[in-house]
Amino acid sequence: MRIRDYRLYTFGCIGHGLGVWNLRMCIGWLTWELTGSTAWLGGMAMAEMMPTLILTLFAGTIVDRVDYFKMMRITQGLAMMLAATMAALTLAEEMSIWLLFFLTTLRGCLMAFNRPSRAALIYPLVGPDLIAPALALGSIIFQGARFIGPAFGGFIIVGAGIGWGFAATAGFLLIYSLALGAMKICIEPQKREKHSVLTETVEGLTYVMAHGGIRLQLALLAVVGIVAKPVTDLLPGFAGQVFSMGADGLAMLLSFHGIGATCGAIWLASRPSGIVGMTRMTIFSVLFMAILLMLFAINNLFWLAIVLSALLGFAFILLNVSNQTLIQSAVDPDLRGRVMSVYGLIMQGVPAFGALMLGVVAEHFGLRIPVFVGGLICLGVCFMAWRKRAAMKLSLETGITSR
């Protein structure tokens, strides 16, 4: 926090986190109110992430070519204006499910360029020695906002309506934009021979596939993204259909999910051993979430669902932070933008596809069965990863690349 630009960035991230989680709360509940459909819940998650699936790999190549901090400022300002547009349309009672779908997709296009820029920014802000605690501190702020944002959003929705919830999101994102505007960092593009965007994108993908540790960590994240993380997007359905609750019930599930994630991030930030042991941590976090998913699927008690939601948040953040720390520490700096774009594609885009898939399955079989099966799949993946733990540790924690 003694680093000026990182301090400003951290302050801005408070507004960003509150805005993002408040926005997700508003989009999710408005979708449920307009349609009452679990398939639409998954489809709305996919609306933001589909551009990530299409654009992120090329965006990562562009990040390695330009001042990506400037790109981050521009896309964030446009995202703030988009939230204000959602607020105006909802307050004017002109919002429809297809218009919401279009605006959410447009936001996804902006975030396809914003996310790899944001992920690549932390390393030059703090340097290699502080990357692990910086990532953990960022997660504390973002996940802390995860329980404050939905609680705040639920309060506004119940008291004033969803339109004012979108307006609050625009206000929070304005704080973030102002903080970015006050920062003085300038990112100089890497001086190297440039090829076509397609060639450099393929070069980044080739590097990921050749690096044994990064490849295996991303594969682990991809499977979890399909079958486990979409549970968060289906929580409106669990609140309304399984537990017969309203927006207040959804806010409690999301808030405690964030509390658990925040506790996990605080614990990670306090670890004195750096990246040592994080390979094993990624595997055990998947085992933990597998057990929790199966328990969540068979549970009928709302208070126990809150507890399980918090523990799932804890497990998710253990995987997220340890996974990204290992990758950021092992990646070649010249390829950071491209590798982090692949990371962002899997981290953000794959769960959206999983949310759509689980949502469609839930339309026919109910919410419980796909969540329980997801837990079983995580259990199998955990055992497979355990067999590869030595190779991953060698590649990621010691810097010796394995194939």
N, C-alpha and C positions, 0 to 999 in steps of 0.2 A: 504493500500500500504506500510505500515511500516513493514509488515511481509515479510521477505526475499523470502521465497519460493513462496508465493502468488504473489509477485511482478514479480519474474522470470516467473511464470506460466502465468501471465497476458500478459507479453511481448511476450511470445511464442504464446499465443492465437491470437495475432494480425496476426502473420504469418499463423496460422492455419485457421483463419476465411477468410483471403484473398485467401488462397489456396483452401479451400472448395468451396467458391462461384465462384471462377474462374473456378474450375473443373466442377461444375454443368453447368456453362455457356457453356463451351467447349463441354461437353458430350451432352447437349441438342441441341446445334446448329449443331454439327456433325451428330447427329441422324436425325435431320430435313433435312440436306443436303443429307444424304445418302438415305433417304426413303421418305421424304415428308409426313409422316404418323403420325396422332395424336395417333393412337394405339401404334406405336413404341415409341412415347414419354412417354406414360404411362407405356409401357413395360420396358423401360430403367430405369424408376424410380423404378419399381418393381424389376429389376435385382439386385440393391444394397440392397433393403429392404427385399427380400425374405429370405436371410440368417438370418436377424434379426427376422423374424417371426419364424424361425425354431430353432435358436441357443440361442437367447437372454435370455430366462428363465433359461436355464442351465448355461449360462455364468454368470448370476447374482449369482447363488449358488456358483460358483467357485470364484467369486469376494469376497464373504464373507469368503472364506477359505484361500486365499493367499495374498501375497503382491501385491495388484492390481495396485499399482503405477508402479511396475516393468513390469507387464503385459501391462500397458498402454504405456510404453516406447517401448517395443518390437513391438507391433501392429502398433504404429505410425511410427516407422522406416520402417516397411514393406510397409505401405501405401505410404510413400514417394517414395520408390523404384518402386511401381506399377505405380505411376503417371509418373515417368521417363520412364517406359516401354511404356506407352501410347504415350508419346511424340516421342520416337524413332520410333515406328511403324507408327505413323501418318506422321512424316517427311519423312520416307522411302516409303510412299504411299502403305503400306502393310495392313492398317487398313480396316476391313470390318465391317458391322453392327453386324454380329454374334461374331466376335472377340471382338468388343467393348462391346457387351453384356456379354461375358465370363469374361473379365477383370473387368467390373463393378460388376458382381456377386462376383468375388474373393475379391474385395474391401469390399463388403458387409459382407463377412465372417470375415474379420479383424475387421470391425467396430462393429460387434455383440459383441465382447469382449471388444473393446475399449470404447464404449459409456457408459455402466454401470460403468466401472472403472472411467471414466472422471466425470460422474455425482456424484459418491460417494466420489470423492477426495475433493470437495470444503469444505464439512463440517469439516473434520479433519484439513484442511489448516487454516481455519479462526475461527472455533468454533461456538457455537450456537448463540451468540450475534451478529455476523456479517454475518450470512448466507444470510439474505434478501438483504442487499446492495451488497454483493459479487456476488450473482446471477444476480442482476440487472446490476452491472458493467460488468460482463461477457457477458451479453446480449447486452450492449452498444457496446462492442468491436466486438462481432460476427455480430451484425446487422449493425454496421458501415461498417464492411467489406462487408456486403451484397450489399451496393451500390457502394463501391469502387472496390470490386472484379469484378463484372460484367462489370463495366465501363472500368476497366483495360483490362479485357478479350476481350471485344468488340473492343477496340483499337488495341490490338495485332492481333485478328482474321482478322480485316479489313486490317491492315497494313502488317502483316507477315504470317498469316495463323494459322489454328487451332493447328498445331503441336507445334508451339512456345507458344501457350496458355497453352498446357499441360506441356511444359518445365517450364514455369513460376510457375505453380502449384507445381511442384517438388521443385523448389527453395523456395517457401513460406513454404512448409511443412518441409524442411530442417531446417529453422529457428526455427520452433516449436520443432523439435527433439533435437536441440542443447540446447534450453531452458530447456526442460525436463531433459536432461543429466546433467545440472548444478545444478538442485535442489537436496537437501539433505534429503528430507523427507523419512521416512521408515514406511510403514504401517504394523503393526503387526496384523496378523489374530486374530479374536476373539477366546479366549480360552473357548471352550465349547465342549460338547460331539458331535462327528460327526457321522452322519448317511450316508446313500447312497445319491448320488447326486439327484436321483429321489425323495427320501423321503424329503430332505431339500427343493427341488424345490416346492413340493406339500405344504410343511409347509408355504412357502412364499405366495403362491397363496391363501391358506386358510386364512392367516392373512389379505391379501388385501380384500377378500370377507367379512370378519368379521368386518372390520373397516368401519363403515358407511360413514364417511367423505371422506376417501381415495377412497373407492369404487365409490362413486358418482362423485367425481372429475375426476377419470379415465374414467368413462362412458361418461361424458361430453366431455372429450378430444377425446375419440374414435369416437363419432358421428361427431364432427367437423373435425377429421382427414379423415373421409371417404368422406364427401360431400363439405368441404370448403377449406382445405389446399391444395388439389391437383390442385387448380387453378394456383398455382405458377408453377407447372410442365407443365401446358398447355399453359403458356404464349408464348412459341415459336410459337405455333399454332395461338394464337391470333395475335401476331406480324405479322406473314407471311400471314395468311388466312383472318383474319377479317380486319386488318388495312393496309395490303399490304406493310409492312415494311420489312427491312432486319435485319442483326445482330445488327445494331445501334439502331433500334426500340426496339428489345428485351432487349438490354443493358439498355435503358432508363426505360422500364417497371420494370425490376429487380432492377435497382439502386434506383428508387423512392420508390419501395416496401421496400427496405432496409432503406431508409431515414425515412420513416414513422415508421418502427420498432425501429430504433435508438431513435427517439423522444419519443416513448413510453417507452423505457428502461430508458432513462434519467429522464423522469417524475416519473417512479417507484422508481428509486434510490434516488430521492429527497423527497419521502414521509417520514414524520417524525413518522408515527404511526405504523411502523413495519407490522405485519400481520393483524392487526385490519382492518376490512373492505374488506379484499381480497376475501372472499367468495362471497360477493355481486359483486365485480369487475369481477370475472370470469363469472358470469351470464350476466352482462351488456355488456361485451366484445363480447359474442356470439350474443346478440341482435344487436349490432353495425355491426358485420360482416355479419349478415343475410341481413340487409338493403343494405350494400355495394355490396354484391354478386348479388343481384337482379338488382341494378343499373348498375353494370359492364356488366351484361348479355345483357341489352337492349341498351347499349350505342354504338353510332357510331362514336364518336369524339375521336381522338387519345390523344389530350391534356387532355380531361376529364378522359380517361382511365389511364393516368399517375397519375392524382390526386387520383382517386379511388384506384389504386394500392398502393399508399403511405398510404392511410387511412386503407386499408386492412392490410398492414404491421403493422400499429399501433395497430389494433384490435388483430391481431395474437399474438403480443408480450405481450400485456396485459394479454391475456389468458395464454400464456406459462409461464411467470415469476410468476404471482400470483398463478397459479396452482402448479408449482413445489415448490415454497416457502411454501405453505400450507402443501404439502405432506412431504417435507424434515423436517419441524418443528414438524410434528405429528408422524413420523415413529419411531418405536422401533429401536435403533442403531444396535442391533444384526441382524436385518433383512434389513438393509439399502440397501445392494447390491441387494438382491432379489426384494425388492419393486421397486428400481430404474431400475431394468431390466424390470419389468412389465411396468413401466413408459416409458422406452425407446422403448419397443415393440410397445406401443400404439402411442407414439410421432413420431417414425420414420417409423415403419412398416405399420401401418394402413393407413397413407396418401399415401404410395406407392401403396397399394392395391386400394385405392380410385382413384389414378391417372390412374391406369390401367382400372378400371371400367368406369371412366368418359371419358377416351380416346377412349374406344371401343364404348361407347354410342355416343360420338361426331362424330365418323366415319359415323354413320347412320343418326344422327339428327342435326349435326352441333355443334359448341362449345357453343352456347348461351343457349340452352335448359337445358342441365345438370347443368350448373352453376346457372341458375335461380331456378331450382328445389332444388338445394343444399341450396340456400338461404331460401327457404320456409321450408325445413327440420330444418335448424338452428333456425328458428323462433319458430317452434313447440317445439323443445328441450329446448329453452330458457324458455318458459312458464312452461314446466314440471319441470325444475330445480328450478324455482322461488318458486314453492310449497314446495320444500325440503330445502329451504335456511336456515331455523332455525336449522334443524338437522345437516346440514353441518357446520354451524358456531359453534355450540356447540362442535362438534367433532374436528374440525380443528383449531379453534382460541382459544379454552379454554383447549384443551387436554382431554376432556371427551369423550370417545369413545362411539359412538351410532351404533346401528345395523339397 
